[in-house]
């Protein structure tokens, strides 16, 4: 039987790698500067997560233990200073590519939240639980930001196109 902790670490690294590739592509193609900056921030965060997960994988492969998160990592928050103005949100709403990218990114974040949350709940190892709870919280922050932005964009589109039933 495969070692569940090892399999989850490998899947997590792959998930973060795919997220980074997606965000890099969106950032490169985005017409809107704020969207580009948002996805570039996501690339940096995915890189950081990959680094942490890779170090955890090395630790686990060496002695079957998880390392403690650094104090800085444990206290860090996703997307610290990212605020999009109403004008930027209008520009995104008008750009189909950026709006579609936000929806796709939400799906990726939902998958990460589920993977990390399920593993945090399943493991008895305190360090592993701390790692996956931290990642769950981080990805939930990304998802909340994206979901709020998506809702605002939908409302703007619905208002602009008079989709409201009343």
C-alpha positions as CSV (number, residue, x, y, z in Angstrom):
1,X,0.0,0.0,0.0
2,X,1.3,3.4,-0.9
3,X,2.2,5.9,1.9
4,X,-0.7,8.4,2.0
5,X,1.4,11.2,3.3
6,X,3.9,10.8,0.5
7,X,1.2,10.6,-2.2
8,X,-0.5,13.7,-0.9
9,X,2.8,15.6,-0.9
10,X,3.4,14.6,-4.5
11,X,-0.1,15.6,-5.5
12,X,0.1,18.9,-3.7
13,X,3.4,19.8,-5.4
14,X,1.8,18.9,-8.8
15,X,-1.3,21.0,-8.0
16,X,0.8,24.0,-7.0
17,X,3.0,23.5,-10.2
18,X,-0.1,23.5,-12.4
19,X,-1.5,26.5,-10.6
20,X,1.8,28.4,-11.2
21,X,1.8,27.5,-14.9
22,X,-1.8,28.6,-15.2
23,X,-1.2,31.9,-13.4
24,X,2.0,32.5,-15.5
25,X,0.0,32.1,-18.7
26,X,-2.8,34.4,-17.5
27,X,-0.3,37.0,-16.4
28,X,1.5,36.9,-19.7
29,X,-1.7,37.3,-21.7
30,X,-3.7,39.7,-19.4
31,X,-4.4,43.1,-21.0
32,X,-5.3,44.7,-17.7
33,X,-2.3,45.7,-15.5
34,X,-4.1,45.0,-12.2
35,X,-5.1,41.5,-13.4
36,X,-1.5,40.9,-14.5
37,X,-0.2,42.0,-11.1
38,X,-2.8,39.8,-9.3
39,X,-1.7,36.7,-11.3
40,X,2.0,37.5,-10.9
41,X,1.4,37.6,-7.1
42,X,-0.3,34.2,-7.4
43,X,2.7,32.9,-9.3
44,X,5.0,34.0,-6.4
45,X,2.7,32.4,-3.8
46,X,2.5,29.2,-5.8
47,X,6.3,29.2,-6.0
48,X,6.5,29.7,-2.2
49,X,4.1,26.8,-1.6
50,X,6.0,24.5,-4.0
51,X,9.2,25.4,-2.1
52,X,7.7,24.5,1.3
53,X,6.1,21.3,0.0
54,X,9.4,20.2,-1.7
55,X,11.2,20.8,1.6
56,X,8.5,18.8,3.4
57,X,8.8,16.0,0.8
58,X,12.6,15.9,1.4
59,X,12.1,15.7,5.1
60,X,9.5,13.0,4.9
61,X,11.5,10.9,2.5
62,X,14.6,11.2,4.8
63,X,13.0,10.4,8.1
64,X,9.2,10.1,7.8
65,X,8.6,13.4,9.6
66,X,7.2,16.8,8.7
67,X,9.2,19.9,9.6
68,X,7.5,22.8,11.5
69,X,6.5,25.8,9.5
70,X,8.7,28.8,10.0
71,X,7.1,31.5,12.2
72,X,7.0,33.9,9.2
73,X,5.2,31.3,7.1
74,X,2.8,30.4,9.9
75,X,1.8,34.0,10.3
76,X,1.7,35.0,6.6
77,X,-1.5,35.8,4.8
78,X,-2.4,35.5,1.1
79,X,-2.6,38.5,-1.2
80,X,-1.6,41.1,1.4
81,X,-2.0,44.4,-0.3
82,X,-4.1,43.6,-3.3
83,X,-7.1,45.9,-3.8
84,X,-8.8,46.3,-7.2
85,X,-10.5,49.6,-7.9
86,X,-14.0,49.9,-9.4
87,X,-12.4,51.0,-12.6
88,X,-10.2,48.0,-12.8
89,X,-13.2,45.7,-12.0
90,X,-15.0,47.3,-14.9
91,X,-12.1,46.7,-17.2
92,X,-11.9,43.0,-16.1
93,X,-15.7,42.6,-16.7
94,X,-15.3,43.9,-20.2
95,X,-12.4,41.5,-20.9
96,X,-13.7,38.0,-21.5
97,X,-10.2,36.4,-21.1
98,X,-9.6,37.9,-17.7
99,X,-13.1,37.0,-16.4
100,X,-12.8,33.5,-17.7
101,X,-9.3,33.1,-16.1
102,X,-10.8,34.2,-12.7
103,X,-13.4,31.5,-13.0
104,X,-10.8,28.8,-13.9
105,X,-8.6,30.0,-11.1
106,X,-11.5,29.5,-8.7
107,X,-11.9,25.9,-9.7
108,X,-8.2,25.3,-9.1
109,X,-8.4,26.9,-5.6
110,X,-11.4,24.8,-4.7
111,X,-9.5,21.7,-5.6
112,X,-6.6,22.8,-3.5
113,X,-8.8,23.6,-0.5
114,X,-10.4,20.2,-0.7
115,X,-7.1,18.3,-1.0
116,X,-5.4,20.2,1.8
117,X,-8.5,20.2,4.1
118,X,-9.1,16.5,3.7
119,X,-5.5,15.7,4.5
120,X,-5.4,18.0,7.5
121,X,-8.5,16.3,8.8
122,X,-7.2,12.8,8.1
123,X,-3.7,12.9,9.5
124,X,-2.7,12.2,13.1
125,X,0.7,13.9,12.7
126,X,0.6,17.3,14.3
127,X,3.2,18.8,11.9
128,X,1.5,17.4,8.8
129,X,-1.8,18.7,10.1
130,X,-0.3,22.2,10.7
131,X,1.1,22.2,7.2
132,X,-2.1,21.3,5.5
133,X,-4.3,23.5,7.7
134,X,-2.0,26.4,6.8
135,X,-2.2,25.6,3.1
136,X,-6.0,25.2,3.4
137,X,-6.3,28.6,5.0
138,X,-4.0,30.2,2.4
139,X,-6.0,28.7,-0.5
140,X,-9.3,29.7,1.1
141,X,-7.9,33.3,1.1
142,X,-7.2,33.1,-2.6
143,X,-10.6,31.5,-3.2
144,X,-12.5,34.2,-1.2
145,X,-10.7,37.0,-3.1
146,X,-11.5,35.4,-6.5
147,X,-15.1,34.6,-5.5
148,X,-15.7,38.1,-4.3
149,X,-14.3,39.5,-7.5
150,X,-16.3,37.0,-9.6
151,X,-19.5,38.1,-7.8
152,X,-18.8,41.7,-8.4
153,X,-18.1,41.1,-12.0
154,X,-21.3,39.1,-12.5
155,X,-23.3,41.9,-10.8
156,X,-21.7,44.5,-13.1
157,X,-22.4,42.4,-16.2
158,X,-26.0,41.7,-15.2
159,X,-26.6,45.4,-14.5
160,X,-25.0,46.5,-17.7
161,X,-27.0,44.0,-19.7
162,X,-30.2,44.4,-17.7
163,X,-30.4,40.7,-16.8
164,X,-32.3,41.4,-13.6
165,X,-35.8,39.9,-13.7
166,X,-37.4,42.9,-12.0
